[in-house]
Amino acid sequence: NHPAENLVNNDPAKKWKCSSWEKSVSVVLQLDRAVVINSIDIGNEHSAFIEVLVGRSSSPDEPFQVNIGLCQVLLVASSFMSPMEARNGTMGTRVRMFSSEQLRKPVVEKRWDRVKVICSQPFNKHVQYGLAFISLHSTESAHRAEGTEHITTKIGKFPLRQDDD
């Protein structure tokens, strides 16, 4: 079992993977506040391609809608495995770091509070794939006001918004 919640845990042994083969899978991460994302580190888990989209929300329950232009591509679909590596099941845990120069302008210069990661594996239908980790980086300080007792889960330096259950 490899649910998306594994991405917010600090346990490197826990990964997010699809349950059975699909052409592509995605996960949407809601950040605690809108920030400028300057760089991204991605730990692959057998995905051939990974793309990162960003958006803004007015409500955490609002759907992430690509088709009507409410989000932008921050990182174009990037290769993490060659077709041969994917077919052979080798080199599936590659880590890549993307600086602001590799992220799309002017998207990289704006503030975002939603991140959608799309993973695909068209070359091997017999492997579960997804992400080992994703770290989002910003030059903004991530401090909170003193005296608050709000516990946050983070992806890199960015806290995720907590559900009110």
C-alpha positions as CSV (number, residue, x, y, z in Angstrom):
1,N,0.0,0.0,0.0
2,H,1.6,3.3,-1.1
3,P,-0.9,6.2,-0.6
4,A,-0.2,9.8,-1.4
5,E,0.0,10.6,2.3
6,N,3.4,8.9,2.3
7,L,4.8,12.0,0.5
8,V,4.2,14.1,3.6
9,N,5.8,11.7,6.1
10,N,9.4,12.1,6.9
11,D,10.0,8.3,6.5
12,P,12.2,7.8,3.4
13,A,11.0,4.1,3.2
14,K,7.5,5.2,2.4
15,K,6.7,6.2,-1.2
16,W,3.7,7.1,-3.2
17,K,3.0,4.7,-6.0
18,C,0.0,3.7,-8.2
19,S,-1.8,0.6,-7.1
20,S,-1.8,-1.0,-10.5
21,W,-0.5,0.1,-13.9
22,E,-2.1,3.2,-15.3
23,K,-0.7,5.3,-18.1
24,S,-0.4,8.3,-15.7
25,V,-1.2,9.2,-12.1
26,S,-1.3,12.5,-10.3
27,V,-1.4,13.9,-6.8
28,V,-2.4,17.4,-5.7
29,L,-0.7,19.0,-2.7
30,Q,-2.3,21.9,-0.9
31,L,0.2,24.2,0.8
32,D,-0.5,26.1,3.9
33,R,0.0,29.4,2.1
34,A,1.0,30.8,-1.3
35,V,4.7,30.9,-1.8
36,V,7.3,31.4,-4.6
37,I,8.8,28.0,-5.5
38,N,12.4,28.6,-6.5
39,S,13.5,25.0,-6.9
40,I,12.3,21.4,-6.7
41,D,14.0,18.2,-5.8
42,I,12.3,15.0,-7.0
43,G,13.0,11.4,-5.9
44,N,11.7,9.1,-8.6
45,E,10.0,5.7,-8.0
46,H,10.0,4.1,-11.5
47,S,8.2,7.0,-13.3
48,A,9.5,7.6,-16.8
49,F,8.2,11.2,-16.9
50,I,7.3,13.7,-14.1
51,E,5.6,17.0,-14.6
52,V,4.8,19.7,-12.0
53,L,1.8,22.1,-12.3
54,V,1.0,24.9,-9.8
55,G,-2.2,26.8,-9.1
56,R,-3.9,29.0,-6.6
57,S,-7.0,28.2,-4.5
58,S,-9.6,30.4,-3.0
59,S,-10.9,27.3,-1.1
60,P,-9.1,24.1,-0.2
61,D,-12.1,22.1,-1.4
62,E,-12.0,23.7,-4.9
63,P,-10.9,21.2,-7.6
64,F,-7.5,21.6,-9.3
65,Q,-8.7,22.3,-12.9
66,V,-6.1,22.1,-15.6
67,N,-8.6,22.4,-18.5
68,I,-9.8,25.9,-17.8
69,G,-6.4,27.5,-17.2
70,L,-6.5,27.7,-13.4
71,C,-3.0,26.2,-13.2
72,Q,0.3,26.7,-14.9
73,V,3.1,24.3,-15.8
74,L,6.1,25.0,-13.5
75,L,8.2,22.0,-14.6
76,V,7.6,20.6,-18.0
77,A,7.4,16.8,-18.3
78,S,10.9,15.7,-17.5
79,S,12.5,12.3,-18.3
80,F,13.6,10.2,-15.3
81,M,14.1,6.9,-17.1
82,S,14.9,6.0,-20.7
83,P,12.6,3.5,-22.5
84,M,15.3,0.8,-22.1
85,E,15.7,1.5,-18.3
86,A,12.0,1.4,-17.9
87,R,11.5,-1.9,-19.8
88,N,14.4,-3.5,-17.8
89,G,13.3,-2.0,-14.5
90,T,16.7,-0.4,-13.9
91,M,17.6,3.1,-12.6
92,G,14.1,3.6,-11.3
93,T,15.1,5.6,-8.2
94,R,16.9,8.5,-9.8
95,V,16.9,11.9,-8.0
96,R,16.8,15.2,-10.0
97,M,17.1,18.7,-8.7
98,F,15.6,21.6,-10.7
99,S,16.7,25.1,-10.1
100,S,14.8,28.3,-10.9
101,E,16.6,28.4,-14.3
102,Q,15.0,25.1,-15.2
103,L,11.5,26.0,-14.1
104,R,9.2,27.9,-16.5
105,K,9.2,31.7,-16.4
106,P,7.2,33.7,-15.5
107,V,5.5,30.9,-13.5
108,V,8.5,30.5,-11.2
109,E,8.3,34.2,-10.2
110,K,4.7,34.0,-8.9
111,R,3.1,32.7,-5.6
112,W,1.3,29.3,-5.6
113,D,-0.5,27.3,-2.9
114,R,-1.3,24.2,-4.9
115,V,1.1,21.7,-6.6
116,K,0.0,18.9,-8.9
117,V,2.6,16.3,-9.7
118,I,1.8,14.1,-12.8
119,C,3.8,10.8,-13.2
120,S,3.7,8.6,-16.2
121,Q,5.2,5.2,-17.2
122,P,4.3,4.3,-20.8
123,F,7.2,1.8,-21.3
124,N,6.5,-0.8,-18.6
125,K,3.0,-2.0,-17.7
126,H,4.3,-4.4,-15.0
127,V,5.7,-1.9,-12.5
128,Q,4.0,0.3,-9.8
129,Y,5.4,3.8,-10.1
130,G,5.2,7.2,-8.5
131,L,7.4,9.3,-6.3
132,A,9.8,8.5,-3.5
133,F,9.7,12.2,-2.4
134,I,9.3,15.8,-3.6
135,S,10.9,18.8,-1.9
136,L,9.8,22.3,-2.8
137,H,12.2,25.1,-2.0
138,S,11.7,28.9,-1.6
139,T,13.9,31.8,-0.5
140,E,11.0,33.0,1.7
141,S,11.3,32.3,5.4
142,A,8.8,29.8,6.7
143,H,8.3,31.2,10.2
144,R,5.1,31.2,12.2
145,A,3.9,33.6,14.8
146,E,4.9,32.7,18.3
147,G,2.3,31.2,20.6
148,T,0.4,29.2,17.9
149,E,-0.1,25.6,18.6
150,H,-0.8,24.6,15.0
151,I,1.0,21.4,14.0
152,T,2.0,21.3,10.3
153,T,3.2,18.6,8.0
154,K,5.8,19.8,5.5
155,I,7.1,19.0,2.1
156,G,10.5,20.4,2.1
157,K,10.2,23.8,3.7
158,F,6.4,24.1,2.9
159,P,3.7,23.2,5.3
160,L,0.6,21.5,4.0
161,R,-2.8,22.7,5.0
162,Q,-4.5,20.5,7.5
163,D,-7.9,19.0,7.0
164,D,-10.5,19.9,9.6
165,D,-11.8,16.5,10.6
